[in-house]
Amino acid sequence: MKILSFRRFIKGLAENKGYMLTASALFVVAIVLGTLNADGLQRLLMSQLEGLRGVAGTLEDSEHVELSFFTFIFLNNAIKSLLVILLGAFFGLVPLVFLLLNGMVLGFVVGLANEQGQNVMELIFLGLLPHGIIELPAIVIACAYGLKFGGLVLGSLFSLGADKRERLGARWEHGMRQMLNAAIWIVILLFAAAIIESTLTYHLLR
């Protein structure tokens, strides 16, 4: 099926490289901001981490720990990524906030580990890279398509004339096909990342 074509997925990334680069740049900027450990940001990011710590404690007490972690990680990431694409229709604001918040949390964790004298390279190579090399690009791609959705909506608002509306209709059809194909592959990638995070990463960090 064409909708499951990995080649079409890669082609879509190339066609939307502007959105991909924008999302990637925003994510990197957010990571840097997170490492600055400003007081206002610290309170916000610590509340995010406390929530995750509470969930992790509950999962640790479950009968099948790895399965519980896999289910939570996969559903959490997959549902949020799909919502980020869909809610991008609101002028791209949701994927923008999602990128900034998640990037800052990641940067904050690394910065906090460094301040506490922990081995940052060990955290990165054992705690982030095994699954993050798949998970983080998948999330950034989801946000990029959310920004694209917002761009399509904005383009529609300023489209005047029958010829422009006709071209816009073709753009919407092409864009929707790309986003559907991307959404499927994003879920597949997050499924693989969740397997790695709930098994390899989990045991490495322990």
C-alpha positions in Angstrom: 0.0 0.0 0.0 1.3 3.5 -0.9 0.2 4.9 2.4 2.6 2.5 4.1 5.5 3.3 1.8 8.7 4.1 3.7 10.1 5.6 0.5 7.2 8.1 0.5 7.8 8.9 4.1 11.5 9.8 3.3 10.4 11.7 0.3 8.0 13.7 2.4 10.7 14.6 4.9 12.8 15.9 2.0 9.9 17.9 0.5 9.2 19.5 3.9 12.8 20.0 4.9 12.0 23.7 5.8 9.6 22.5 8.5 12.0 19.7 9.6 14.9 22.2 10.0 12.7 24.7 11.9 11.4 22.0 14.3 15.0 20.7 14.8 16.3 24.2 15.5 13.6 25.0 18.0 14.3 21.7 19.8 18.0 22.4 20.0 17.3 26.0 21.3 14.9 24.5 23.9 17.6 22.0 25.1 20.1 24.9 25.5 17.5 27.0 27.4 16.8 24.0 29.7 20.4 23.7 30.6 20.5 27.3 31.8 18.5 26.3 34.9 16.8 29.7 35.3 14.6 30.0 38.4 11.3 30.4 36.5 12.1 27.5 34.2 13.3 25.3 37.1 9.9 25.4 38.8 8.1 24.6 35.6 10.5 21.8 34.6 10.7 20.3 38.1 6.9 19.9 38.1 7.1 18.0 34.9 9.9 15.7 36.2 8.0 15.1 39.5 5.0 13.9 37.5 7.2 11.5 35.5 8.9 10.3 38.7 5.5 9.5 40.3 4.5 7.5 37.2 7.8 5.6 37.2 7.4 4.7 40.8 4.0 3.2 40.1 5.3 1.2 37.1 8.2 -0.1 39.2 5.7 -1.7 41.5 3.8 -3.5 38.8 4.0 -7.2 38.3 5.5 -7.0 34.8 7.8 -4.0 35.0 9.2 -4.0 31.5 5.8 -4.5 29.9 4.3 -1.8 32.0 7.0 0.6 31.1 6.7 -0.3 27.4 2.9 0.2 27.4 3.2 3.6 29.1 6.1 4.9 27.1 4.6 3.8 23.7 1.1 5.0 24.3 2.3 8.3 25.9 4.6 9.1 23.0 2.4 7.8 20.2 -0.8 9.6 21.4 1.0 12.9 22.1 2.8 12.8 18.7 -0.5 12.2 16.8 -2.2 14.9 18.8 0.7 17.3 18.0 0.1 16.7 14.3 -3.6 17.2 14.5 -3.6 20.2 16.9 -1.0 21.8 14.6 -4.1 23.0 12.8 -4.3 25.8 15.5 -1.7 27.8 13.6 1.2 25.5 14.7 1.1 26.7 18.3 0.7 23.3 19.9 3.7 21.7 18.2 5.7 24.8 19.0 4.9 24.6 22.7 5.5 20.8 22.7 8.9 21.2 21.1 10.0 23.9 23.5 8.7 22.1 26.7 10.2 18.7 25.8 13.5 20.2 24.7 13.8 22.2 27.9 13.0 19.2 30.1 15.7 17.2 28.3 18.3 20.0 28.7 17.3 20.5 32.3 17.8 16.8 33.1 21.3 16.9 31.6 22.2 20.2 33.3 20.9 19.0 36.7 22.9 15.8 36.4 26.0 17.9 35.7 25.4 20.1 38.7 25.0 17.1 40.9 28.3 15.7 39.8 26.9 12.8 37.9 28.5 11.3 34.8 26.7 13.3 32.1 28.3 11.2 29.3 27.1 8.1 30.9 23.6 9.5 31.2 23.6 10.5 27.5 25.1 7.3 26.1 23.3 4.9 28.4 20.1 6.7 29.3 19.3 8.7 26.1 21.0 7.5 23.0 19.8 3.8 22.9 16.2 4.8 22.4 16.5 8.5 21.8 18.3 8.1 18.5 14.9 6.8 17.2 12.4 8.5 19.6 13.7 12.1 19.4 13.7 12.4 15.6 10.2 10.8 15.5 8.9 13.4 17.9 10.6 16.3 16.0 9.1 15.0 12.7 5.7 14.9 14.3 6.1 18.5 15.4 7.3 19.5 12.0 4.2 18.1 10.4 2.1 19.9 13.0 3.8 23.1 12.0 3.1 22.2 8.3 -0.6 21.7 9.2 -0.6 25.2 10.8 1.0 26.5 7.6 -1.7 25.0 5.5 -4.4 26.6 7.7 -2.8 30.0 7.5 -2.4 29.6 3.7 -6.1 28.9 3.4 -7.0 32.1 5.3 -5.1 34.3 2.9 -6.0 32.4 -0.3 -8.0 34.6 -2.7 -9.2 33.9 -6.2 -10.4 30.7 -7.9 -7.0 29.7 -9.2 -5.3 30.1 -5.8 -8.1 28.1 -4.2 -7.6 25.3 -6.7 -3.8 25.2 -6.1 -4.5 25.3 -2.3 -6.9 22.3 -2.7 -4.2 20.3 -4.3 -1.7 21.3 -1.6 -4.2 20.2 1.1 -4.7 16.8 -0.6 -1.0 16.3 -1.0 -0.3 17.5 2.5 -2.9 15.2 4.1 -1.5 12.2 2.3 2.0 13.1 3.6 0.8 13.6 7.1 -1.1 10.3 7.2 1.9 8.4 5.9 4.2 10.2 8.4 1.8 9.5 11.3 1.9 5.7 10.6 5.7 5.7 10.4 6.1 7.9 13.5 4.0 5.4 15.4 6.1 2.5 14.1 9.3 4.3 15.1 8.0 5.1 18.5 7.0 1.4 19.0 10.6 0.4 18.3 11.9 3.1 20.6 9.6 2.1 23.4 10.9 -1.5 23.2 14.4 -0.3 23.5 13.7 2.1 26.3 11.7 -0.4 28.4 14.3 -3.1 28.1 17.8 -2.0 27.2 17.7 1.6 28.6 15.8 0.5 31.7 18.5 -2.1 32.6 21.4 0.1 31.6 20.2 2.8 33.9 19.5 0.5 36.8 
